[in-house]
Every structure is written in structure tokens, then in C-alpha cells.
Amino acid sequence: MPQHIGILTSGGDTPGLNAAIRGIGKAAIRTHGMTVVGFRDGFKGLMQNRHVPLNASALSGILTQGGTILGTSREKPHKMLVGGKKRDMTDAILENIEAHHLDALICLGGGGTQKNALHLHKNGAPVITLPKTIDKDVWGTDATFGFDTALGIATEAIDRLHSTAHSHHRIVVVELMGHNAGWLALGAGLAGGADVILLPEIPYDAEAIAETVKTRRAGGSTFSIVAVSEGARSVEDHAALETARAAVERADGDERKAAKAELRALESTMDDCTSRLSRRLEELTGLEARVTILGHVQRGGTPSAQDRLLATRLGTTAARLAAEGTTGVMVAMVNGRAVPVPLEEVAGKRATVPLDHPWIATARNLGLGLGD
């Protein structure tokens, strides 16, 4: 009997998802003689049994398309919104996997998807995952598809901001995606020639940033570009968050719920960190500062050649692993090879920028400000 595999995409949309779907599907059909079904809108569509056959016709022409032909959502199998309430729909999902006779369910997603997939794996589902995110923060892999495309978009944006910053003698603060990891801001800041790069991994001091700007001005530079990750925080805000998170870890029961609510409230007050930083830099330097928030434009549009190659390699490897009966793994890129990594080693971990990373050293060697 031919093997059957399912595919779903979960979490935020990312360039390269359709290339991965195509890579999985074509290899599964042509090389391994499988039948392939796609589930719409992530784990929610799997729970609702909303599916579509992925045959050669459905896979044709999608390599260069951004987004995902299957749609996506952030719903979790064990905390799914049904009838206005969060419910554990794990059993319903397992029933649909069984109903479709799936030998493997291939889930394309970031850190949250790895945790959700591990949950299903522990409950008996034959799961394989692929790492996708523009943040490049999935543990256990050297690369995630989507990052290279976003890096190019962010770099081009910084390139374009140079002319207006120079013309008006301004500080331009450009906010890039990266809530917990600063890979995108660091890479785009280096490639785009930013003067200051602020990361979640390095709490910043606004006065130190202002000194960098003043030093540039004293040296004849009339403008400065500040590339900042959306998750970058000041030393003071970082300390407050760490205290609140520690309170959550110490508490249990109702006290833990209250501590979590306080943490969420504190986080919500920091939604305008970039704007507050911009205003503070105006006060400290006497220069005009303007904020540009790139937002979702960073993860839209046609995937780069590098992301298409990466997604295709990971996808074809996932199909091979499914044919061999290997499940409970993420297909990672390690030292140039696509290899299986146990989900237990991946889920719940985050690949942040090491403080001794060569990119950090490069920034310091260039004399760029990192806010510390």
C-alpha cells in the first residue's frame, strides 16, 4: 500500500513555505510513490478536517509564491479556541490523523510549532517538522527558511533610509522584526551600514547610544541610522521584565495567574519602546529623530533564491525520512547537511545571538554602537 503523508503550515507566514510544500510533495509523489494531503490553516484546520489533495497540479507554479497556499494560524492543539473557549483538541486531531491513514504529518513552523509538534508526538502522532522563521531563532538548525529573504528586504530598507537621513541631518530609527532574537537586526544593520544596532540580547543605555551619535557628529557625520530589534529593551525595562518573569516562575496556582497578568500588563506598556527611544535620543542629542517600523513587509513577497534552495532541500529530506519511517524529528540544516534532530532537543529552546558571535565582533570592530 502507498504511504500517506499530510502537510500543514503553522505560525506566521514566511517566504519559502510554498517552496517547502512543493519540495515535500514532489519528492513524496515522484520518488516515493506517496499520496499527499494538505490541511488548511494549521492545526486548527487539521482538527476541523479541512483538507485538500496535494497532487502534481496543486504543486505546480508555487515555488516563487510568498505566503502559504495552505493558509496558517497560531492555534495550539491543546489550547484551541472552540466555541469561545480554549479547549484541548488533541484527541480530535489524532482521530483525523488516523482517519487519513497518515504515516507522517509534516508541520512547517517556528519555535511554537516545534512545541506543538512535540506534544502531538508524545501522544502518538507520527510528526516531522521543518524550521521556518524570519527570526532565525529555532534551536538545533544553522538556518531557517524565510530569514534570507527578510534579511534582504530589511537591508534594502536601511539602504533607502540613508538618503533621507543624510538629506535632513536626522537620526533615523528603523525597527526590524525579532522579538526574542536579534539576528535580523544584526545582519541587516551590518549589511545596510547602520551606525547603531540594538538587540534583545544586549540591553541598551539611551545615553550610550546618544554618545555614539554625538561622536559621529563631532567627526563630521550629520546623520545616524539606528537599527533596532522589536524586542530590544533598555537596561531599566529589561531589569523590570526579568523581575516579573522571576515572579511568575516562583509562584503557583492563583498567585501564578496573577503574576502572569502583571507580566502581560508590563509587556503591554513597552509596546512603544522604539518611539520612546526616538524621543529620548532627540532630547539627548538635539537632533531630529524619525521612526520607521518595517513590520510585516519583511516577511512578504517572493522568497529569495537561498530560501527556495533551503526550503526545497529540507522538504525533500522530510519526504525521504517519512518514507523511511523516521518521525519525531525536525529536519535541520547542520554544517551544510539536512539532518534529522529529535524534537525533544529542539522544542522549548531558542537560538539567540551569542555575545561572542562573529557578527557581534564584526560590529564592534567597525566601531558600531550596540547600546552598551
BATI-922932 format. One record per residue (C-alpha): residue number from 1; x, y, z. Coordinates in nm, 3 decimals, padded with zeros to 5 digits, always signed. Layout:
BEGIN
+-----+---------+---------+---------+
|   n |       x |       y |       z |
+-----+---------+---------+---------+
| NUM |       X |       Y |       Z |
...
+-----+---------+---------+---------+
# end
This chain:
BEGIN
+-----+---------+---------+---------+
|   n |       x |       y |       z |
+-----+---------+---------+---------+
|   1 | +00.000 | +00.000 | +00.000 |
|   2 | +00.127 | +00.353 | -00.077 |
|   3 | +00.221 | +00.568 | +00.217 |
|   4 | +00.017 | +00.875 | +00.305 |
|   5 | +00.157 | +01.199 | +00.439 |
|   6 | -00.006 | +01.524 | +00.550 |
|   7 | +00.135 | +01.878 | +00.541 |
|   8 | +00.035 | +02.186 | +00.738 |
|   9 | +00.183 | +02.532 | +00.792 |
|  10 | +00.159 | +02.694 | +01.134 |
|  11 | +00.250 | +03.026 | +01.296 |
|  12 | +00.335 | +03.337 | +01.096 |
|  13 | +00.366 | +03.330 | +00.719 |
|  14 | +00.722 | +03.320 | +00.590 |
|  15 | +00.887 | +03.332 | +00.245 |
|  16 | +00.974 | +02.979 | +00.135 |
|  17 | +00.673 | +02.795 | +00.278 |
|  18 | +00.536 | +02.714 | -00.065 |
|  19 | +00.881 | +02.606 | -00.183 |
|  20 | +00.894 | +02.364 | +00.111 |
|  21 | +00.543 | +02.233 | +00.041 |
|  22 | +00.644 | +02.178 | -00.320 |
|  23 | +00.969 | +02.007 | -00.221 |
|  24 | +00.791 | +01.769 | +00.016 |
|  25 | +00.506 | +01.697 | -00.222 |
|  26 | +00.701 | +01.642 | -00.540 |
|  27 | +00.960 | +01.418 | -00.373 |
|  28 | +00.685 | +01.225 | -00.194 |
|  29 | +00.487 | +01.166 | -00.513 |
|  30 | +00.760 | +01.118 | -00.772 |
|  31 | +01.034 | +00.948 | -00.574 |
|  32 | +00.847 | +00.762 | -00.301 |
|  33 | +00.506 | +00.694 | -00.458 |
|  34 | +00.313 | +00.855 | -00.174 |
|  35 | -00.020 | +01.031 | -00.164 |
|  36 | -00.013 | +01.378 | -00.011 |
|  37 | -00.285 | +01.580 | +00.160 |
|  38 | -00.264 | +01.937 | +00.289 |
|  39 | -00.452 | +02.075 | +00.588 |
|  40 | -00.572 | +02.433 | +00.579 |
|  41 | -00.486 | +02.694 | +00.842 |
|  42 | -00.251 | +02.496 | +01.060 |
|  43 | -00.351 | +02.270 | +01.347 |
|  44 | -00.699 | +02.421 | +01.354 |
|  45 | -00.768 | +02.301 | +01.001 |
|  46 | -00.636 | +01.958 | +01.093 |
|  47 | -00.873 | +01.947 | +01.390 |
|  48 | -01.164 | +02.053 | +01.167 |
|  49 | -01.055 | +01.809 | +00.895 |
|  50 | -01.036 | +02.083 | +00.632 |
|  51 | -00.808 | +01.925 | +00.377 |
|  52 | -00.708 | +01.946 | +00.012 |
|  53 | -00.525 | +01.691 | -00.205 |
|  54 | -00.173 | +01.799 | -00.296 |
|  55 | -00.117 | +01.642 | -00.637 |
|  56 | +00.120 | +01.746 | -00.913 |
|  57 | -00.125 | +02.007 | -01.039 |
|  58 | -00.167 | +02.169 | -00.697 |
|  59 | +00.210 | +02.187 | -00.651 |
|  60 | +00.280 | +02.337 | -00.991 |
|  61 | +00.387 | +02.702 | -01.008 |
|  62 | +00.409 | +02.768 | -00.634 |
|  63 | +00.789 | +02.774 | -00.595 |
|  64 | +00.816 | +03.153 | -00.629 |
|  65 | +00.500 | +03.246 | -00.439 |
|  66 | +00.520 | +03.410 | -00.099 |
|  67 | +00.293 | +03.313 | +00.190 |
|  68 | +00.142 | +02.965 | +00.200 |
|  69 | -00.117 | +02.807 | -00.026 |
|  70 | -00.247 | +02.614 | +00.275 |
|  71 | -00.306 | +02.914 | +00.498 |
|  72 | -00.186 | +02.930 | +00.856 |
|  73 | -00.288 | +03.004 | +01.214 |
|  74 | -00.133 | +03.015 | +01.560 |
|  75 | -00.378 | +02.772 | +01.723 |
|  76 | -00.230 | +02.510 | +01.957 |
|  77 | -00.365 | +02.152 | +01.962 |
|  78 | -00.406 | +02.153 | +02.341 |
|  79 | -00.529 | +02.514 | +02.372 |
|  80 | -00.757 | +02.569 | +02.075 |
|  81 | -01.033 | +02.827 | +02.064 |
|  82 | -01.357 | +02.635 | +02.010 |
|  83 | -01.698 | +02.778 | +02.088 |
|  84 | -01.543 | +03.081 | +02.253 |
|  85 | -01.334 | +02.874 | +02.496 |
|  86 | -00.984 | +02.729 | +02.494 |
|  87 | -01.010 | +02.350 | +02.470 |
|  88 | -00.773 | +02.056 | +02.439 |
|  89 | -00.842 | +01.920 | +02.090 |
|  90 | -00.554 | +01.672 | +02.083 |
|  91 | -00.783 | +01.369 | +02.059 |
|  92 | -00.977 | +01.516 | +01.765 |
|  93 | -00.650 | +01.583 | +01.583 |
|  94 | -00.525 | +01.230 | +01.647 |
|  95 | -00.854 | +01.090 | +01.515 |
|  96 | -00.816 | +01.285 | +01.190 |
|  97 | -00.456 | +01.170 | +01.151 |
|  98 | -00.581 | +00.814 | +01.188 |
|  99 | -00.874 | +00.872 | +00.953 |
| 100 | -00.639 | +00.987 | +00.679 |
| 101 | -00.407 | +00.689 | +00.745 |
| 102 | -00.112 | +00.928 | +00.774 |
| 103 | +00.228 | +00.769 | +00.802 |
| 104 | +00.369 | +01.115 | +00.871 |
| 105 | +00.236 | +01.463 | +00.945 |
| 106 | +00.487 | +01.724 | +00.830 |
| 107 | +00.449 | +02.055 | +01.014 |
| 108 | +00.619 | +02.369 | +00.883 |
| 109 | +00.673 | +02.630 | +01.152 |
| 110 | +00.886 | +02.813 | +01.404 |
| 111 | +00.950 | +02.764 | +01.773 |
| 112 | +00.585 | +02.735 | +01.871 |
| 113 | +00.522 | +02.476 | +01.604 |
| 114 | +00.811 | +02.265 | +01.732 |
| 115 | +00.650 | +02.258 | +02.078 |
| 116 | +00.306 | +02.176 | +01.938 |
| 117 | +00.451 | +01.900 | +01.722 |
| 118 | +00.634 | +01.751 | +02.020 |
| 119 | +00.306 | +01.749 | +02.211 |
| 120 | +00.141 | +01.550 | +01.931 |
| 121 | +00.443 | +01.321 | +01.903 |
| 122 | +00.421 | +01.239 | +02.274 |
| 123 | +00.058 | +01.150 | +02.218 |
| 124 | +00.142 | +00.906 | +01.940 |
| 125 | +00.131 | +01.119 | +01.623 |
| 126 | +00.395 | +01.046 | +01.353 |
| 127 | +00.529 | +01.401 | +01.326 |
| 128 | +00.814 | +01.559 | +01.128 |
| 129 | +00.881 | +01.935 | +01.133 |
| 130 | +01.066 | +02.190 | +00.920 |
| 131 | +01.213 | +02.512 | +01.070 |
| 132 | +01.077 | +02.831 | +00.922 |
| 133 | +01.102 | +03.182 | +01.063 |
| 134 | +01.248 | +03.515 | +00.958 |
| 135 | +01.388 | +03.548 | +01.313 |
| 136 | +01.632 | +03.255 | +01.270 |
| 137 | +01.573 | +03.159 | +01.633 |
| 138 | +01.477 | +02.789 | +01.604 |
| 139 | +01.712 | +02.575 | +01.810 |
| 140 | +01.917 | +02.295 | +01.652 |
| 141 | +01.950 | +02.426 | +01.296 |
| 142 | +02.204 | +02.654 | +01.132 |
| 143 | +01.939 | +02.811 | +00.907 |
| 144 | +01.565 | +02.867 | +00.888 |
| 145 | +01.392 | +02.943 | +00.561 |
| 146 | +01.247 | +03.293 | +00.547 |
| 147 | +01.545 | +03.459 | +00.715 |
| 148 | +01.745 | +03.524 | +00.399 |
| 149 | +01.451 | +03.691 | +00.224 |
| 150 | +01.372 | +03.909 | +00.524 |
| 151 | +01.740 | +03.998 | +00.559 |
| 152 | +01.746 | +04.123 | +00.201 |
| 153 | +01.428 | +04.328 | +00.246 |
| 154 | +01.548 | +04.481 | +00.573 |
| 155 | +01.889 | +04.563 | +00.425 |
| 156 | +01.732 | +04.736 | +00.126 |
| 157 | +01.510 | +04.939 | +00.359 |
| 158 | +01.813 | +05.060 | +00.554 |
| 159 | +01.988 | +05.140 | +00.226 |
| 160 | +01.696 | +05.361 | +00.126 |
| 161 | +01.678 | +05.535 | +00.464 |
| 162 | +02.038 | +05.657 | +00.430 |
| 163 | +01.943 | +05.920 | +00.171 |
| 164 | +01.667 | +06.081 | +00.376 |
| 165 | +01.873 | +06.067 | +00.697 |
| 166 | +02.164 | +06.233 | +00.519 |
| 167 | +01.950 | +06.495 | +00.345 |
| 168 | +01.776 | +06.610 | +00.665 |
| 169 | +02.064 | +06.554 | +00.911 |
| 170 | +01.845 | +06.326 | +01.120 |
| 171 | +01.862 | +06.022 | +01.337 |
| 172 | +01.655 | +05.753 | +01.169 |
| 173 | +01.546 | +05.470 | +01.398 |
| 174 | +01.434 | +05.167 | +01.198 |
| 175 | +01.255 | +04.888 | +01.384 |
| 176 | +01.300 | +04.536 | +01.250 |
| 177 | +01.130 | +04.214 | +01.348 |
| 178 | +01.292 | +03.996 | +01.613 |
| 179 | +01.103 | +03.978 | +01.941 |
| 180 | +01.342 | +03.745 | +02.122 |
| 181 | +01.645 | +03.718 | +01.894 |
| 182 | +01.840 | +03.988 | +01.714 |
| 183 | +01.970 | +03.801 | +01.409 |
| 184 | +01.769 | +04.007 | +01.161 |
| 185 | +01.859 | +04.350 | +01.302 |
| 186 | +02.223 | +04.249 | +01.343 |
| 187 | +02.256 | +04.108 | +00.992 |
| 188 | +02.066 | +04.390 | +00.821 |
| 189 | +02.239 | +04.652 | +01.032 |
| 190 | +02.580 | +04.524 | +00.927 |
| 191 | +02.485 | +04.477 | +00.562 |
| 192 | +02.299 | +04.809 | +00.541 |
| 193 | +02.560 | +05.021 | +00.713 |
| 194 | +02.368 | +05.112 | +01.030 |
| 195 | +02.560 | +05.313 | +01.290 |
| 196 | +02.390 | +05.165 | +01.596 |
| 197 | +02.239 | +04.814 | +01.626 |
| 198 | +02.018 | +04.725 | +01.922 |
| 199 | +01.935 | +04.363 | +02.005 |
| 200 | +01.720 | +04.181 | +02.262 |
| 201 | +02.039 | +04.007 | +02.379 |
| 202 | +02.209 | +04.334 | +02.482 |
| 203 | +02.000 | +04.574 | +02.696 |
| 204 | +02.073 | +04.927 | +02.584 |
| 205 | +02.150 | +05.257 | +02.753 |
| 206 | +01.999 | +05.553 | +02.567 |
| 207 | +02.282 | +05.778 | +02.683 |
| 208 | +02.539 | +05.539 | +02.535 |
| 209 | +02.354 | +05.550 | +02.202 |
| 210 | +02.344 | +05.929 | +02.219 |
| 211 | +02.719 | +05.937 | +02.277 |
| 212 | +02.770 | +05.729 | +01.962 |
| 213 | +02.560 | +05.978 | +01.766 |
| 214 | +02.745 | +06.277 | +01.915 |
| 215 | +03.082 | +06.120 | +01.836 |
| 216 | +02.975 | +06.070 | +01.475 |
| 217 | +02.859 | +06.431 | +01.456 |
| 218 | +03.186 | +06.555 | +01.601 |
| 219 | +03.362 | +06.358 | +01.330 |
| 220 | +03.162 | +06.529 | +01.055 |
| 221 | +02.872 | +06.284 | +01.009 |
| 222 | +02.544 | +06.475 | +01.020 |
| 223 | +02.313 | +06.176 | +01.047 |
| 224 | +02.289 | +05.834 | +01.212 |
| 225 | +02.094 | +05.514 | +01.139 |
| 226 | +01.979 | +05.310 | +01.438 |
| 227 | +01.865 | +04.954 | +01.356 |
| 228 | +01.665 | +04.811 | +01.646 |
| 229 | +01.502 | +04.472 | +01.701 |
| 230 | +01.140 | +04.499 | +01.812 |
| 231 | +01.237 | +04.306 | +02.125 |
| 232 | +01.530 | +04.527 | +02.225 |
| 233 | +01.483 | +04.684 | +02.567 |
| 234 | +01.658 | +04.944 | +02.778 |
| 235 | +01.858 | +04.832 | +03.081 |
| 236 | +01.577 | +04.952 | +03.307 |
| 237 | +01.296 | +04.782 | +03.111 |
| 238 | +01.498 | +04.461 | +03.084 |
| 239 | +01.550 | +04.451 | +03.460 |
| 240 | +01.178 | +04.507 | +03.524 |
| 241 | +01.084 | +04.227 | +03.285 |
| 242 | +01.333 | +03.987 | +03.440 |
| 243 | +01.191 | +04.060 | +03.786 |
| 244 | +00.836 | +03.999 | +03.663 |
| 245 | +00.935 | +03.675 | +03.489 |
| 246 | +01.110 | +03.552 | +03.802 |
| 247 | +00.792 | +03.620 | +03.998 |
| 248 | +00.598 | +03.401 | +03.756 |
| 249 | +00.849 | +03.117 | +03.795 |
| 250 | +00.834 | +03.134 | +04.176 |
| 251 | +00.454 | +03.140 | +04.203 |
| 252 | +00.195 | +02.867 | +04.156 |
| 253 | -00.184 | +02.837 | +04.147 |
| 254 | -00.376 | +03.167 | +04.164 |
| 255 | -00.059 | +03.356 | +04.251 |
| 256 | +00.098 | +03.238 | +03.926 |
| 257 | -00.206 | +03.356 | +03.728 |
| 258 | -00.180 | +03.697 | +03.894 |
| 259 | +00.193 | +03.713 | +03.827 |
| 260 | +00.137 | +03.626 | +03.461 |
| 261 | -00.126 | +03.900 | +03.434 |
| 262 | +00.119 | +04.151 | +03.582 |
| 263 | +00.386 | +04.040 | +03.336 |
| 264 | +00.150 | +04.081 | +03.040 |
| 265 | +00.049 | +04.427 | +03.164 |
| 266 | +00.413 | +04.527 | +03.196 |
| 267 | +00.491 | +04.398 | +02.847 |
| 268 | +00.200 | +04.597 | +02.703 |
| 269 | +00.346 | +04.919 | +02.845 |
| 270 | +00.659 | +04.853 | +02.642 |
| 271 | +00.491 | +04.827 | +02.302 |
| 272 | +00.619 | +05.173 | +02.208 |
| 273 | +00.981 | +05.119 | +02.314 |
| 274 | +01.115 | +05.231 | +01.976 |
| 275 | +00.914 | +05.553 | +01.979 |
| 276 | +01.021 | +05.627 | +02.336 |
| 277 | +01.383 | +05.568 | +02.239 |
| 278 | +01.348 | +05.806 | +01.945 |
| 279 | +01.212 | +06.082 | +02.167 |
| 280 | +01.485 | +06.025 | +02.423 |
| 281 | +01.756 | +06.048 | +02.157 |
| 282 | +01.613 | +06.382 | +02.042 |
| 283 | +01.639 | +06.509 | +02.399 |
| 284 | +01.994 | +06.385 | +02.445 |
| 285 | +02.139 | +06.491 | +02.108 |
| 286 | +01.933 | +06.789 | +01.997 |
| 287 | +01.883 | +06.623 | +01.658 |
| 288 | +01.557 | +06.534 | +01.489 |
| 289 | +01.474 | +06.164 | +01.510 |
| 290 | +01.229 | +05.972 | +01.295 |
| 291 | +01.098 | +05.617 | +01.337 |
| 292 | +01.036 | +05.369 | +01.057 |
| 293 | +00.871 | +05.039 | +01.151 |
| 294 | +00.904 | +04.785 | +00.870 |
| 295 | +00.656 | +04.539 | +01.020 |
| 296 | +00.511 | +04.260 | +00.809 |
| 297 | +00.663 | +04.385 | +00.485 |
| 298 | +00.976 | +04.197 | +00.596 |
| 299 | +00.812 | +03.857 | +00.560 |
| 300 | +00.607 | +03.914 | +00.248 |
| 301 | +00.668 | +03.866 | -00.121 |
| 302 | +00.879 | +03.637 | -00.334 |
| 303 | +01.132 | +03.419 | -00.147 |
| 304 | +01.499 | +03.464 | -00.227 |
| 305 | +01.692 | +03.202 | -00.421 |
| 306 | +01.867 | +03.097 | -00.099 |
| 307 | +01.537 | +03.042 | +00.081 |
| 308 | +01.396 | +02.845 | -00.212 |
| 309 | +01.701 | +02.619 | -00.211 |
| 310 | +01.693 | +02.572 | +00.165 |
| 311 | +01.319 | +02.502 | +00.179 |
| 312 | +01.344 | +02.258 | -00.111 |
| 313 | +01.636 | +02.068 | +00.044 |
| 314 | +01.462 | +02.043 | +00.381 |
| 315 | +01.134 | +01.943 | +00.215 |
| 316 | +01.278 | +01.663 | +00.003 |
| 317 | +01.466 | +01.532 | +00.307 |
| 318 | +01.143 | +01.532 | +00.507 |
| 319 | +00.977 | +01.320 | +00.238 |
| 320 | +01.267 | +01.073 | +00.249 |
| 321 | +01.253 | +01.047 | +00.627 |
| 322 | +00.879 | +00.986 | +00.610 |
| 323 | +00.936 | +00.707 | +00.356 |
| 324 | +01.191 | +00.551 | +00.591 |
| 325 | +00.952 | +00.569 | +00.885 |
| 326 | +01.153 | +00.828 | +01.079 |
| 327 | +00.928 | +01.059 | +01.283 |
| 328 | +00.951 | +01.269 | +01.598 |
| 329 | +01.222 | +01.484 | +01.440 |
| 330 | +01.285 | +01.827 | +01.292 |
| 331 | +01.474 | +01.840 | +00.964 |
| 332 | +01.763 | +02.076 | +01.038 |
| 333 | +02.045 | +02.222 | +00.835 |
| 334 | +02.366 | +02.138 | +01.021 |
| 335 | +02.710 | +02.201 | +00.868 |
| 336 | +02.561 | +02.215 | +00.521 |
| 337 | +02.364 | +01.889 | +00.551 |
| 338 | +01.991 | +01.835 | +00.602 |
| 339 | +01.967 | +01.600 | +00.900 |
| 340 | +01.701 | +01.484 | +01.149 |
| 341 | +01.720 | +01.628 | +01.501 |
| 342 | +01.494 | +01.483 | +01.776 |
| 343 | +01.211 | +01.720 | +01.865 |
| 344 | +01.292 | +01.672 | +02.234 |
| 345 | +01.621 | +01.853 | +02.171 |
| 346 | +01.454 | +02.141 | +01.985 |
| 347 | +01.119 | +02.226 | +02.144 |
| 348 | +01.115 | +02.492 | +02.410 |
| 349 | +01.462 | +02.627 | +02.325 |
| 350 | +01.554 | +02.943 | +02.138 |
| 351 | +01.861 | +03.022 | +01.928 |
| 352 | +01.953 | +03.375 | +02.032 |
| 353 | +02.261 | +03.566 | +01.920 |
| 354 | +02.564 | +03.460 | +02.128 |
| 355 | +02.752 | +03.758 | +02.266 |
| 356 | +03.074 | +03.614 | +02.124 |
| 357 | +02.927 | +03.559 | +01.776 |
| 358 | +03.145 | +03.674 | +01.483 |
| 359 | +02.875 | +03.919 | +01.373 |
| 360 | +02.892 | +04.089 | +01.714 |
| 361 | +03.271 | +04.102 | +01.690 |
| 362 | +03.244 | +04.249 | +01.340 |
| 363 | +03.009 | +04.523 | +01.461 |
| 364 | +03.244 | +04.616 | +01.745 |
| 365 | +03.545 | +04.612 | +01.512 |
| 366 | +03.365 | +04.856 | +01.285 |
| 367 | +03.306 | +05.087 | +01.579 |
| 368 | +02.928 | +05.047 | +01.567 |
| 369 | +02.725 | +05.124 | +01.877 |
| 370 | +02.546 | +04.829 | +02.039 |
| 371 | +02.387 | +05.035 | +02.312 |
| 372 | +02.605 | +04.906 | +02.593 |
+-----+---------+---------+---------+
# end
